């Protein structure tokens, strides 16, 4: 049987390392981890996990979109 708590632990550590290295995949893993946390909260009747992690999903999506956006060329000429 798949242990979601262990999977979430690994995803938390991995996503934190990737975000620290400025890799956009870290935000993607953080989003997946938040979905898993919602499932854990629902299965264990700890419903407080669900709104907190839905918020984290929204923040991760916003941050991922921001990081993936192509930077505009600088208008300053040297």
Buried (B, 14 or more C-beta within 10 A) or exposed (E): EEEBEEBBEEBBEBBBEBBEEEBBEBBBBBBBBBBBBBBBBEEEEEEEBBEEBBEBBEBBBEBBEEEEEEEEEEEEEE
